[in-house]
Amino acid sequence: FFFPYWILESQPWGIMVHPSAAVARGRTGKFFSSLKLWILREIRARFPSVVWTSIWVVAIVGILRLFKWAAMPIVAAGRRPMRQSSRKHRPRAEISSEPIKLAEEHELGPLWHQDGRRKWEWFHDGQEANGWIELGSEGQLRSSFGSGSWEKSEDRLIITFGRCHHVVELLQNAEVPTFKVVKRKMKDNSKTCERGSKTLGRLV
């Protein structure tokens, strides 16, 4: 029984003994598959006997599997950690707009008048402010998201900007006047994909 030293003299063996090059390129699995096919062709050419061919096939396949298993931790260690997608809404770049005349008390009613204060911070996730809105006269809306509109519906306001109509209502017993988005309606009547809105607005 002898060791096939002719394999050591060939180029693929040098890569298999030092698999770091293949690992760095992320092609370990493909490399071992190609190497196995190359060795099988060499065995068939050098050992025409069926018995010897079978013995060497079993031996070489076993050796390749050992090398492949040994290389797996190296591959795993060399992989970059996957970036986790963040759904956190960061503050957007503020869209500049001209000042507008503020809404009058008779337009908003006593519940939303708030001593003449018309600017509200916008908390999309309910925790961190990512913009603001300002209620203007005749249903005009000025905001960091762009221009829009608002209208009163009983004790609620319907605030519109972007692609949505936001139905908001004031929260009871809040230390700072705060509203909650209770419903969203898309302008194009498409369905919203929210599972209960967390969006809040807080008086500035």
N, CA, C and O of each residue as an XYZ file, in Angstrom:
816
protein
N       0.862     -1.192      0.000
C       0.000      0.000      0.000
C       0.894      1.236      0.000
O       1.774      1.333      0.856
N       0.721      2.143     -0.877
C       1.605      3.312     -0.990
C       0.783      4.582     -1.134
O      -0.374      4.563     -1.553
N       1.431      5.696     -0.768
C       0.754      6.996     -0.849
C       0.987      7.608     -2.234
O       2.117      7.596     -2.723
N      -0.031      8.130     -2.860
C       0.119      8.686     -4.213
C       0.803     10.054     -4.197
O       0.131     11.085     -4.208
N       2.155     10.063     -4.169
C       2.901     11.319     -4.090
C       2.712     12.178     -5.336
O       2.992     13.377     -5.313
N       2.233     11.564     -6.436
C       1.984     12.368     -7.628
C       0.890     13.407     -7.410
O       0.819     14.401     -8.132
N       0.014     13.168     -6.383
C      -1.032     14.140     -6.069
C      -0.418     15.399     -5.464
O      -0.856     16.512     -5.754
N       0.617     15.212     -4.605
C       1.246     16.359     -3.959
C       1.922     17.284     -4.954
O       2.047     18.483     -4.706
N       2.363     16.726     -6.093
C       3.062     17.529     -7.079
C       2.115     18.364     -7.938
O       2.566     19.203     -8.718
N       0.824     18.145     -7.804
C      -0.147     18.862     -8.624
C      -0.637     20.116     -7.908
O      -0.606     20.190     -6.680
N      -1.085     21.092     -8.678
C      -1.483     22.388     -8.136
C      -2.693     22.339     -7.210
O      -2.662     23.002     -6.173
N      -3.757     21.597     -7.517
C      -4.935     21.621     -6.645
C      -4.640     21.190     -5.226
O      -5.274     21.683     -4.293
N      -3.665     20.254     -5.028
C      -3.387     19.790     -3.662
C      -2.859     20.925     -2.789
O      -3.207     21.035     -1.613
N      -2.004     21.774     -3.387
C      -1.475     22.900     -2.630
C      -2.569     23.806     -2.125
O      -2.457     24.348     -1.025
N      -3.627     23.987     -2.895
C      -4.749     24.828     -2.469
C      -5.554     24.134     -1.379
O      -6.075     24.780     -0.470
N      -5.653     22.756     -1.482
C      -6.446     22.040     -0.504
C      -5.737     22.024      0.852
O      -6.389     22.123      1.891
N      -4.384     21.898      0.849
C      -3.648     21.907      2.095
C      -3.741     23.274      2.756
O      -3.767     23.384      3.982
N      -3.791     24.319      1.925
C      -3.931     25.685      2.436
C      -5.219     26.279      1.870
O      -5.181     27.033      0.897
N      -6.354     25.944      2.473
C      -7.646     26.360      1.894
C      -8.009     27.805      2.154
O      -9.111     28.229      1.808
N      -7.108     28.581      2.759
C      -7.482     29.953      3.112
C      -7.830     30.792      1.899
O      -8.678     31.681      1.976
N      -7.160     30.505      0.743
C      -7.450     31.289     -0.467
C      -8.874     31.057     -0.934
O      -9.597     31.990     -1.286
N      -9.255     29.795     -0.928
C     -10.634     29.495     -1.342
C     -11.635     30.014     -0.329
O     -12.713     30.485     -0.689
N     -11.264     29.923      0.962
C     -12.162     30.408      2.008
C     -12.396     31.900      1.866
O     -13.513     32.392      2.021
N     -11.296     32.619      1.563
C     -11.409     34.081      1.432
C     -12.354     34.463      0.322
O     -13.001     35.508      0.392
N     -12.446     33.637     -0.701
C     -13.338     33.954     -1.817
C     -14.730     33.379     -1.617
O     -15.610     33.582     -2.453
N     -14.937     32.672     -0.528
C     -16.253     32.108     -0.252
C     -16.639     30.998     -1.195
O     -17.820     30.840     -1.504
N     -15.664     30.211     -1.670
C     -15.967     29.175     -2.656
C     -15.540     27.800     -2.167
O     -15.195     26.938     -2.975
N     -15.559     27.583     -0.865
C     -15.048     26.331     -0.318
C     -15.779     25.116     -0.881
O     -15.154     24.156     -1.331
N     -17.107     25.170     -0.849
C     -17.884     24.018     -1.329
C     -17.619     23.721     -2.784
O     -17.428     22.562     -3.154
N     -17.602     24.752     -3.625
C     -17.361     24.582     -5.052
C     -15.947     24.073     -5.308
O     -15.721     23.260     -6.204
N     -14.988     24.568     -4.501
C     -13.602     24.152     -4.660
C     -13.449     22.658     -4.416
O     -12.822     21.965     -5.217
N     -14.021     22.142     -3.303
C     -13.886     20.729     -2.981
C     -14.592     19.844     -4.000
O     -14.117     18.748     -4.297
N     -15.702     20.296     -4.533
C     -16.393     19.512     -5.558
C     -15.536     19.391     -6.816
O     -15.430     18.314     -7.402
N     -14.921     20.510     -7.231
C     -14.061     20.486     -8.414
C     -12.831     19.629     -8.177
O     -12.396     18.900     -9.069
N     -12.262     19.714     -6.962
C     -11.071     18.928     -6.636
C     -11.371     17.443     -6.648
O     -10.562     16.639     -7.111
N     -12.546     17.082     -6.134
C     -12.920     15.669     -6.101
C     -13.043     15.100     -7.510
O     -12.580     13.991     -7.781
N     -13.672     15.868     -8.412
C     -13.813     15.400     -9.791
C     -12.459     15.267    -10.469
O     -12.233     14.329    -11.234
N     -11.553     16.209    -10.190
C     -10.214     16.141    -10.789
C      -9.464     14.910    -10.311
O      -8.818     14.229    -11.108
N      -9.544     14.607     -8.984
C      -8.847     13.430     -8.440
C      -9.414     12.145     -9.006
O      -8.665     11.218     -9.313
N     -10.739     12.079     -9.149
C     -11.357     10.873     -9.705
C     -10.883     10.615    -11.129
O     -10.641      9.470    -11.510
N     -10.751     11.687    -11.918
C     -10.251     11.509    -13.292
C      -8.811     11.009    -13.298
O      -8.439     10.164    -14.111
N      -7.993     11.552    -12.362
C      -6.602     11.110    -12.282
C      -6.506      9.657    -11.852
O      -5.685      8.911    -12.385
N      -7.327      9.242    -10.900
C      -7.309      7.851    -10.427
C      -7.687      6.898    -11.548
O      -7.049      5.863    -11.735
N      -8.730      7.251    -12.296
C      -9.151      6.372    -13.390
C      -8.061      6.227    -14.443
O      -7.876      5.155    -15.019
N      -7.329      7.341    -14.691
C      -6.275      7.295    -15.705
C      -5.072      6.480    -15.233
O      -4.468      5.762    -16.031
N      -4.709      6.579    -13.936
C      -3.499      5.940    -13.425
C      -3.762      4.538    -12.878
O      -2.850      3.712    -12.827
N      -4.992      4.265    -12.473
C      -5.318      2.953    -11.918
C      -6.516      2.366    -12.659
O      -7.650      2.503    -12.200
N      -6.285      1.725    -13.782
C      -7.391      1.160    -14.563
C      -8.094      0.006    -13.872
O      -9.237     -0.308    -14.202
N      -7.422     -0.634    -12.911
C      -8.040     -1.762    -12.223
C      -9.253     -1.291    -11.426
O      -9.183     -0.275    -10.734
N     -10.342     -2.006    -11.515
C     -11.579     -1.641    -10.833
C     -11.397     -1.683     -9.324
O     -11.917     -0.825     -8.611
N     -10.648     -2.693     -8.824
C     -10.470     -2.842     -7.379
C      -9.688     -1.658     -6.814
O     -10.108     -1.033     -5.840
N      -8.527     -1.352     -7.447
C      -7.719     -0.241     -6.959
C      -8.461      1.084     -7.088
O      -8.352      1.953     -6.222
N      -9.215      1.233     -8.173
C      -9.977      2.475     -8.349
C     -10.992      2.662     -7.230
O     -11.142      3.761     -6.696
N     -11.686      1.586     -6.878
C     -12.687      1.668     -5.810
C     -12.046      2.024     -4.474
O     -12.574      2.839     -3.718
N     -10.881      1.393     -4.186
C     -10.207      1.662     -2.913
C      -9.784      3.127     -2.817
O     -10.004      3.786     -1.801
N      -9.166      3.629     -3.912
C      -8.693      5.008     -3.883
C      -9.850      6.006     -3.870
O      -9.743      7.069     -3.258
N     -10.942      5.677     -4.531
C     -12.102      6.579     -4.512
C     -12.616      6.745     -3.090
O     -12.859      7.864     -2.639
N     -12.782      5.621     -2.377
C     -13.274      5.676     -0.996
C     -12.307      6.448     -0.107
O     -12.725      7.272      0.707
N     -11.003      6.176     -0.265
C     -10.011      6.847      0.572
C      -9.958      8.346      0.320
O      -9.954      9.142      1.259
N      -9.918      8.725     -0.949
C      -9.797     10.145     -1.281
C     -11.049     10.919     -0.881
O     -10.954     12.037     -0.375
N     -12.235     10.321     -1.110
C     -13.481     10.999     -0.720
C     -13.505     11.226      0.783
O     -13.937     12.280      1.249
N     -13.036     10.222      1.556
C     -12.979     10.383      3.011
C     -12.042     11.501      3.427
O     -12.360     12.297      4.311
N     -10.871     11.556      2.776
C      -9.903     12.609      3.094
C     -10.463     13.988      2.763
O     -10.301     14.935      3.532
N     -11.127     14.093      1.607
C     -11.707     15.379      1.215
C     -12.773     15.839      2.196
O     -12.875     17.028      2.499
N     -13.558     14.908      2.686
C     -14.591     15.284      3.656
C     -13.968     15.800      4.946
O     -14.466     16.751      5.549
N     -12.856     15.154      5.372
C     -12.169     15.624      6.579
C     -11.638     17.035      6.398
O     -11.770     17.871      7.291
N     -11.037     17.304      5.243
C     -10.516     18.648      4.971
C     -11.653     19.666      4.893
O     -11.511     20.799      5.353
N     -12.789     19.253      4.305
C     -13.919     20.167      4.182
C     -14.490     20.523      5.545
O     -14.815     21.680      5.810
N     -14.609     19.510      6.416
C     -15.115     19.773      7.768
C     -14.143     20.656      8.546
O     -14.562     21.511      9.326
N     -12.846     20.448      8.331
C     -11.844     21.261      9.020
C     -11.887     22.714      8.561
O     -11.594     23.629      9.331
N     -12.256     22.916      7.294
C     -12.285     24.276      6.748
C     -13.541     25.038      7.137
O     -13.564     26.267      7.073
N     -14.608     24.311      7.548
C     -15.871     24.976      7.860
C     -15.752     26.023      8.960
O     -16.300     27.113      8.802
N     -15.049     25.741     10.091
C     -14.915     26.795     11.111
C     -14.197     28.030     10.598
O     -14.505     29.149     11.010
N     -13.212     27.823      9.673
C     -12.482     28.950      9.110
C     -13.422     29.805      8.267
O     -13.381     31.034      8.321
N     -14.265     29.137      7.493
C     -15.231     29.859      6.655
C     -16.193     30.647      7.521
O     -16.485     31.813      7.254
N     -16.690     29.975      8.587
C     -17.652     30.651      9.467
C     -17.027     31.855     10.149
O     -17.669     32.891     10.317
N     -15.730     31.704     10.551
C     -15.056     32.810     11.226
C     -14.788     33.969     10.281
O     -14.729     35.123     10.704
N     -14.625     33.654      8.987
C     -14.293     34.698      8.022
C     -15.493     35.439      7.485
O     -15.336     36.463      6.820
N     -16.694     34.948      7.756
C     -17.885     35.616      7.242
C     -18.185     36.876      8.034
O     -18.005     36.922      9.251
N     -18.639     37.884      7.331
C     -19.043     39.118      7.986
C     -20.421     38.954      8.593
O     -21.293     38.337      7.983
N     -20.636     39.498      9.790
C     -21.972     39.395     10.384
C     -22.994     40.117      9.538
O     -22.723     41.190      8.998
N     -24.176     39.523      9.423
C     -25.244     40.114      8.635
C     -25.772     41.351      9.348
O     -25.934     41.375     10.568
N     -26.033     42.364      8.552
C     -26.602     43.576      9.119
C     -28.077     43.370      9.401
O     -28.828     42.909      8.542
N     -28.472     43.706     10.578
C     -29.878     43.591     10.941
C     -30.623     44.821     10.448
O     -30.221     45.962     10.674
N     -31.715     44.543      9.772
C     -32.501     45.666      9.254
C     -33.155     46.408     10.401
O     -33.724     45.798     11.307
N     -33.072     47.680     10.358
C     -33.663     48.516     11.402
C     -34.904     49.201     10.861
O     -34.873     49.865      9.825
N     -35.997     49.024     11.588
C     -37.251     49.641     11.185
C     -37.487     50.947     11.941
O     -38.564     51.541     11.888
N     -36.431     51.370     12.649
C     -36.549     52.594     13.415
C     -36.623     53.786     12.470
O     -35.828     53.910     11.539
N     -37.575     54.644     12.722
C     -37.753     55.810     11.862
C     -36.882     56.944     12.380
O     -37.161     57.532     13.424
N     -35.829     57.240     11.639
C     -34.939     58.316     12.022
C     -35.494     59.657     11.544
O     -36.286     59.719     10.603
N     -35.059     60.730     12.214
C     -35.529     62.056     11.775
C     -35.167     62.320     10.325
O     -34.026     62.101      9.917
N     -36.126     62.788      9.551
C     -35.874     63.098      8.148
C     -35.285     64.498      8.000
O     -35.405     65.344      8.886
N     -34.663     64.708      6.885
C     -34.190     66.060      6.582
C     -35.405     66.964      6.430
O     -36.336     66.650      5.688
N     -35.388     68.077      7.133
C     -36.555     68.951      7.143
C     -36.744     69.629      5.792
O     -35.798     70.161      5.213
N     -37.972     69.601      5.303
C     -38.317     70.258      4.046
C     -38.676     71.707      4.340
O     -39.593     71.988      5.111
N     -37.954     72.609      3.725
C     -38.198     74.031      3.983
C     -39.529     74.460      3.365
O     -39.896     74.019      2.276
N     -40.225     75.310      4.067
C     -41.503     75.822      3.567
C     -41.735     77.212      4.150
O     -41.186     77.566      5.193
N     -42.544     77.976      3.467
C     -42.844     79.341      3.900
C     -43.790     79.318      5.103
O     -44.676     78.466      5.178
N     -43.605     80.249      6.042
C     -44.532     80.341      7.173
C     -45.968     80.575      6.682
O     -46.187     81.213      5.652
N     -46.913     80.062      7.419
C     -48.319     80.217      7.047
C     -49.078     80.872      8.199
O     -48.614     80.878      9.339
N     -50.231     81.414      7.889
C     -51.079     81.990      8.919
C     -51.653     80.869      9.763
O     -52.172     79.888      9.231
N     -51.563     81.011     11.068
C     -52.002     79.948     11.967
C     -53.524     79.875     12.035
O     -54.228     80.859     11.805
N     -54.009     78.673     12.361
C     -55.453     78.436     12.439
C     -56.071     79.251     13.571
O     -55.452     79.457     14.614
N     -57.293     79.708     13.349
C     -58.023     80.477     14.351
C     -58.729     79.531     15.329
O     -58.932     78.352     15.039
N     -59.094     80.073     16.487
C     -59.752     79.248     17.503
C     -61.080     78.688     17.009
O     -61.420     77.543     17.309
N     -61.833     79.488     16.254
C     -63.139     79.014     15.800
C     -63.003     77.891     14.758
O     -63.939     77.120     14.548
N     -61.833     77.807     14.108
C     -61.618     76.737     13.139
C     -61.336     75.399     13.833
O     -61.787     74.340     13.397
N     -60.577     75.488     14.922
C     -60.180     74.263     15.624
C     -61.159     73.877     16.723
O     -61.310     72.692     17.023
N     -61.822     74.848     17.326
C     -62.687     74.550     18.461
C     -61.900     74.584     19.757
O     -60.670     74.561     19.726
N     -62.574     74.637     20.886
C     -61.902     74.777     22.187
C     -61.001     73.589     22.541
O     -59.996     73.759     23.232
N     -61.356     72.393     22.073
C     -60.568     71.204     22.427
C     -59.168     71.248     21.825
O     -58.203     70.846     22.474
N     -59.050     71.730     20.597
C     -57.765     71.744     19.896
C     -57.105     73.124     19.886
O     -56.028     73.286     19.312
N     -57.732     74.113     20.510
C     -57.174     75.463     20.485
C     -55.825     75.540     21.207
O     -54.878     76.138     20.696
N     -55.742     74.947     22.369
C     -54.497     74.837     23.146
C     -53.802     76.191     23.329
O     -52.600     76.323     23.098
N     -54.577     77.182     23.745
C     -54.032     78.526     24.029
C     -53.286     79.118     22.842
O     -52.322     79.863     23.016
N     -53.730     78.789     21.649
C     -53.139     79.381     20.451
C     -51.888     78.686     19.938
O     -51.302     79.137     18.953
N     -51.468     77.618     20.566
C     -50.283     76.888     20.110
C     -50.708     75.919     19.006
O     -51.685     75.182     19.141
N     -49.950     75.943     17.917
C     -50.372     75.181     16.732
C     -49.331     74.156     16.246
O     -49.586     73.418     15.294
N     -48.181     74.112     16.888
C     -47.119     73.227     16.424
C     -47.044     71.979     17.300
O     -47.048     72.057     18.528
N     -46.975     70.835     16.637
C     -46.907     69.545     17.327
C     -45.705     68.754     16.820
O     -45.457     68.687     15.617
N     -44.969     68.162     17.744
C     -43.897     67.236     17.345
C     -44.525     65.913     16.936
O     -45.540     65.495     17.493
N     -43.908     65.257     15.952
C     -44.431     63.995     15.412
C     -43.520     62.848     15.839
O     -42.318     62.871     15.572
N     -44.095     61.847     16.501
C     -43.359     60.661     16.971
C     -43.902     59.436     16.236
O     -44.901     58.852     16.655
N     -43.247     59.048     15.147
C     -43.781     57.940     14.356
C     -43.802     56.640     15.155
O     -44.767     55.880     15.072
N     -42.741     56.376     15.931
C     -42.683     55.138     16.702
C     -43.200     55.316     18.124
O     -43.153     54.386     18.929
N     -43.695     56.518     18.430
C     -44.230     56.771     19.760
C     -43.182     57.095     20.800
O     -43.519     57.310     21.965
N     -41.891     57.137     20.400
C     -40.825     57.349     21.377
C     -39.910     58.508     21.014
O     -39.610     59.351     21.860
N     -39.465     58.557     19.765
C     -38.531     59.599     19.356
C     -39.152     60.478     18.275
O     -39.763     59.988     17.325
N     -38.980     61.777     18.441
C     -39.536     62.719     17.467
C     -38.767     62.618     16.153
O     -37.537     62.633     16.143
N     -39.498     62.515     15.051
C     -38.853     62.465     13.732
C     -39.386     63.548     12.797
O     -39.133     63.516     11.593
N     -40.135     64.520     13.365
C     -40.654     65.611     12.547
C     -41.634     66.459     13.338
O     -41.760     66.314     14.554
N     -42.318     67.335     12.641
C     -43.300     68.206     13.284
C     -44.367     68.616     12.272
O     -44.174     68.517     11.060
N     -45.492     69.078     12.803
C     -46.572     69.609     11.964
C     -47.051     70.922     12.583
O     -46.893     71.150     13.783
N     -47.636     71.775     11.752
C     -48.174     73.064     12.225
C     -49.509     73.309     11.543
O     -49.611     73.261     10.317
N     -50.520     73.570     12.341
C     -51.879     73.752     11.832
C     -52.083     75.201     11.400
O     -51.962     76.121     12.209
N     -52.395     75.395     10.118
C     -52.615     76.725      9.586
C     -54.091     77.007      9.345
O     -54.938     76.125      9.487
N     -54.376     78.217      8.988
C     -55.763     78.611      8.730
C     -56.269     78.010      7.429
O     -55.500     77.657      6.534
N     -57.601     77.906      7.357
C     -58.272     77.381      6.158
C     -57.762     75.990      5.768
O     -57.676     75.660      4.585
N     -57.426     75.184      6.772
C     -57.041     73.791      6.522
C     -55.636     73.592      5.988
O     -55.299     72.492      5.550
N     -54.807     74.627      6.012
C     -53.430     74.470      5.551
C     -52.598     73.755      6.616
O     -52.817     73.917      7.816
N     -51.642     72.962      6.142
C     -50.744     72.258      7.057
C     -49.306     72.493      6.617
O     -48.949     72.272      5.460
N     -48.501     72.939      7.549
C     -47.059     73.073      7.312
C     -46.352     72.033      8.159
O     -46.683     71.871      9.334
N     -45.386     71.325      7.592
C     -44.710     70.271      8.347
C     -43.298     70.051      7.830
O     -42.921     70.539      6.765
N     -42.523     69.297      8.618
C     -41.171     68.930      8.207
C     -41.196     67.884      7.111
O     -40.163     67.597      6.507
N     -42.360     67.308      6.843
C     -42.515     66.289      5.798
C     -42.992     66.886      4.476
O     -43.096     66.182      3.472
N     -43.282     68.189      4.483
C     -43.824     68.832      3.301
C     -45.189     69.414      3.601
O     -45.719     69.246      4.700
N     -45.747     70.089      2.636
C     -47.055     70.726      2.837
C     -48.157     69.675      2.845
O     -47.988     68.564      2.342
N     -49.295     70.056      3.431
C     -50.429     69.141      3.496
C     -51.687     69.902      3.866
O     -51.829     71.089      3.571
N     -52.595     69.194      4.516
C     -53.854     69.826      4.903
C     -54.404     69.158      6.164
O     -53.932     68.098      6.574
N     -55.400     69.787      6.765
C     -56.068     69.200      7.912
C     -57.540     69.587      7.870
O     -57.922     70.595      7.275
N     -58.342     68.776      8.507
C     -59.767     69.103      8.651
C     -60.271     68.525      9.962
O     -59.714     67.560     10.485
N     -61.316     69.116     10.477
C     -61.879     68.701     11.762
C     -63.046     67.759     11.523
O     -63.883     67.996     10.651
N     -63.094     66.691     12.301
C     -64.188     65.729     12.234
C     -64.628     65.411     13.657
O     -64.061     64.538     14.315
N     -65.655     66.135     14.127
C     -66.115     66.057     15.509
C     -64.947     66.406     16.441
O     -64.410     67.511     16.365
N     -64.548     65.471     17.322
C     -63.448     65.750     18.251
C     -62.096     65.306     17.692
O     -61.084     65.393     18.388
N     -62.068     64.847     16.481
C     -60.836     64.383     15.860
C     -60.381     65.332     14.765
O     -61.160     66.128     14.242
N     -59.100     65.228     14.429
C     -58.561     65.922     13.269
C     -58.091     64.894     12.254
O     -57.611     63.819     12.614
N     -58.233     65.235     10.996
C     -57.692     64.400      9.917
C     -56.534     65.179      9.310
O     -56.735     66.174      8.615
N     -55.341     64.721      9.578
C     -54.120     65.403      9.138
C     -53.562     64.668      7.925
O     -53.323     63.462      7.972
N     -53.359     65.401      6.851
C     -52.941     64.776      5.589
C     -51.604     65.334      5.137
O     -51.435     66.544      4.987
N     -50.656     64.431      4.921
C     -49.383     64.767      4.270
C     -48.800     63.478      3.717
O     -49.180     62.386      4.140
N     -47.879     63.605      2.776
C     -47.332     62.400      2.159
C     -48.410     61.653      1.402
O     -49.124     62.243      0.591
N     -48.534     60.360      1.659
C     -49.523     59.526      0.974
C     -50.704     59.167      1.856
O     -51.579     58.406      1.441
N     -50.741     59.713      3.090
C     -51.743     59.250      4.050
C     -52.607     60.363      4.627
O     -52.192     61.516      4.738
N     -53.833     59.967      4.991
C     -54.694     60.754      5.857
C     -54.549     60.150      7.258
O     -54.814     58.962      7.444
N     -54.138     60.942      8.232
C     -53.945     60.464      9.596
C     -55.092     60.973     10.469
O     -55.257     62.179     10.645
N     -55.868     60.060     11.004
C     -56.967     60.413     11.899
C     -56.416     60.414     13.321
O     -55.945     59.387     13.811
N     -56.478     61.576     13.987
C     -55.872     61.694     15.317
C     -56.910     62.159     16.334
O     -57.872     62.851     16.000
N     -56.688     61.758     17.580
C     -57.531     62.221     18.667
C     -56.672     62.478     19.899
O     -55.640     61.832     20.081
N     -57.087     63.403     20.734
C     -56.327     63.769     21.924
C     -56.431     62.681     22.986
O     -57.482     62.065     23.169
N     -55.315     62.457     23.684
C     -55.301     61.515     24.796
C     -55.756     62.224     26.061
O     -55.445     63.395     26.278
N     -56.485     61.510     26.880
C     -56.979     62.074     28.123
C     -55.905     61.997     29.212
O     -55.114     61.055     29.248
N     -55.887     62.988     30.089
C     -55.025     63.009     31.271
C     -53.526     62.970     30.944
O     -52.738     62.473     31.748
N     -53.128     63.482     29.789
C     -51.705     63.553     29.457
C     -51.117     64.820     30.056
O     -51.743     65.877     29.988
N     -49.914     64.735     30.646
C     -49.281     65.903     31.259
C     -49.037     66.996     30.216
O     -49.310     68.172     30.457
N     -48.520     66.588     29.058
C     -48.355     67.498     27.927
C     -49.399     67.116     26.892
O     -49.524     65.934     26.571
N     -50.160     68.078     26.353
C     -51.178     67.723     25.348
C     -50.601     66.830     24.257
O     -49.627     67.180     23.591
N     -51.229     65.664     24.091
C     -50.713     64.637     23.172
C     -51.864     64.030     22.390
O     -52.926     63.753     22.948
N     -51.654     63.824     21.102
C     -52.655     63.097     20.310
C     -52.072     61.768     19.836
O     -50.857     61.571     19.806
N     -52.966     60.879     19.473
C     -52.574     59.560     18.973
C     -53.203     59.339     17.606
O     -54.366     59.681     17.389
N     -52.436     58.769     16.688
C     -52.972     58.404     15.376
C     -53.781     57.118     15.556
O     -53.213     56.058     15.818
N     -55.074     57.208     15.418
C     -55.942     56.053     15.633
C     -56.247     55.307     14.340
O     -56.690     54.158     14.355
N     -55.996     55.997     13.200
C     -56.287     55.342     11.924
C     -55.539     56.053     10.803
O     -55.322     57.264     10.842
N     -55.153     55.268      9.806
C     -54.528     55.828      8.609
C     -55.349     55.421      7.387
O     -55.829     54.292      7.288
N     -55.495     56.354      6.472
C     -56.170     56.070      5.212
C     -55.256     56.508      4.083
O     -54.772     57.640      4.075
N     -55.017     55.622      3.135
C     -54.169     55.968      2.004
C     -54.949     56.839      1.022
O     -56.151     56.653      0.835
N     -54.260     57.784      0.403
C     -54.919     58.665     -0.560
C     -55.458     57.897     -1.760
O     -56.491     58.261     -2.322
N     -54.754     56.831     -2.153
C     -55.189     56.050     -3.317
C     -56.108     54.902     -2.930
O     -56.394     54.023     -3.743
N     -56.578     54.914     -1.654
C     -57.506     53.899     -1.135
C     -56.900     52.502     -1.037
O     -57.632     51.526     -0.877
N     -55.570     52.392     -1.130
C     -54.943     51.085     -0.935
C     -54.917     50.753      0.552
O     -55.086     51.630      1.398
N     -54.703     49.483      0.857
C     -54.727     49.040      2.243
C     -53.424     49.423      2.945
O     -52.352     49.427      2.339
N     -53.542     49.745      4.236
C     -52.358     50.004      5.045
C     -51.905     48.682      5.654
O     -52.702     47.763      5.841
N     -50.589     48.601      5.966
C     -50.027     47.353      6.487
C     -49.653     47.487      7.961
O     -48.791     46.752      8.443
N     -50.282     48.410      8.681
C     -49.927     48.609     10.086
C     -50.701     47.651     10.986
O     -51.826     47.257     10.678
N     -50.076     47.286     12.104
C     -50.701     46.391     13.073
C     -50.993     47.148     14.366
O     -50.601     46.696     15.442
N     -51.650     48.254     14.283
C     -51.893     49.083     15.453
C     -50.860     50.192     15.503
O     -49.678     49.935     15.734
N     -51.292     51.400     15.291
C     -50.352     52.515     15.184
C     -49.830     52.910     16.562
O     -50.562     52.893     17.552
N     -48.541     53.268     16.599
C     -47.917     53.782     17.813
C     -47.634     55.289     17.691
O     -47.092     55.895     18.615
N     -47.995     55.878     16.571
C     -47.640     57.252     16.299
C     -48.357     58.223     17.229
O     -49.561     58.124     17.461
N     -47.565     59.175     17.758
C     -48.094     60.193     18.672
C     -47.695     61.579     18.176
O     -46.772     61.730     17.375
N     -48.413     62.586     18.672
C     -48.050     63.973     18.444
C     -48.068     64.701     19.774
O     -48.980     64.495     20.574
N     -47.072     65.556     20.030
C     -46.988     66.261     21.301
C     -46.864     67.747     21.053
O     -46.063     68.183     20.226
N     -47.659     68.524     21.770
C     -47.696     69.964     21.592
C     -46.361     70.589     21.955
O     -45.767     70.261     22.982
N     -45.899     71.484     21.109
C     -44.616     72.164     21.343
C     -44.879     73.450     22.140
O     -43.942     74.185     22.452
